[in-house]
Amino acid sequence: MAYSLVVSLILTIILETGFFLIVGKRNKKDLLLVVFVNILTNPIVVSLYWLAFFYTGWNRAAVTAALELFAVLTEGYYYKKYGKGFKYPYLFSIAANAFSYGTGVLLLQFF
């Protein structure tokens, strides 16, 4: 599980900071905020996912959806409260998480 936490966090930071740059954002403090909110949310989401997967009979898709919703709402809140260049912070959060999650799913097909 520790390996999964580290790999997931590193990939999420790379993908979501990449997404930040791809959509044309350049504010360094906002870029740092993207890193920090992912350091905050990613370990929680991954840990709870594995706990739910191994210790409950809950539906994987439902658990994933609930945890991703938590991440989107938490990150969007921080982008809104502390970000300078997020005109639509929750939309950015949804898009960045969808990009990161979708890329992760595609990468898992190859590894």
N, C-alpha and C positions, 0 to 999 in steps of 0.2 A: 504494500500500500504506500509506503514512503516513496518508493521509486515513482509510482503513479502520480503522487502529489507533486514531486519535483518536476517531472516531465510535463505534466499538465500546466503547471504554473509558468514554466519557461516558455512553452509553446503559446500559451494564452497571451503572455506579455509581448512576445514577438509578433503574433498575429494582430493583436488589437492596437499595438503601437504602429504596426504597418498599415492597418486600416485607417488609423488617425491621419497618417501621412498621405495615403492614397486619396482620401476625401478632401485633401487640400488644407488641412489644419497645420499650423506651424508654431503656435504659441508654446514656448518651452515649458511654462508652468502647467498648461493644460496637458501636455505630453507626460509630464511627471505625475499629474493627477491620474491619468489613465493607468500608469504603472501602479500607483499606490492603491487605487480602488480594486485592481485585480489582485494585488497582494492581499487585500482584505477579504475579497469575496471568493476567489478561486479555491483556496484550501478548505474553506467551509463547505462549498458546494461539492467538491470532490470527496471530502471525508464523509459527508452525510450520504452521498450517493453510494459509496462502498459499504457504509454501515447498513443502509436500507437494503442494498443488494444481498449482502451476506446474512443479515439477521432478521429479515422480514420476508413475507411473501408478496410484498407490494409490487404492483405493476411497474416495470422499468420505465416505460414511456411516461406514466403519470408522475413518478418520482423525478425524472429528468425535467419534465415540464415545470413542476413546482419549484425545483431548485433553480432552473434558468430564470423563472419569473422573479424569484428572490434576488438573483444576481442583477437582472435588468433594473428592477425597482431600486435596489440599493445603489448601484452605480449611477443611475439616472439622477437620484437624489443628490449625490455628491457632485456630479457634473453641474447640476442646477445651482447648488449652494456655493460651490467653490470655483467653478470653471469660469473662464473669461470669454471664451469663443464658442460656447455651445448654445446656439440659438434655439435648438430643439433637443435638450439634453436626453430626454427619454427615448426619442427616436434614434439619436446617436447610439445610445446604450443598446437598444434593440438590434440595430444594424451591426454594431461591432460584435455583439454576442452571437448573432446569427452567422456572421462571417467566420468568427473563431470556431464556433461549434461545428458548422458545416465543413470547414477545412479539416477539423479534427476527425470528423466522421470519414471524410475522403482519405485522409492519411492512414487511418486504421485499415482501410481496404488493402493497403500495400505493405503493412507491417504486421 
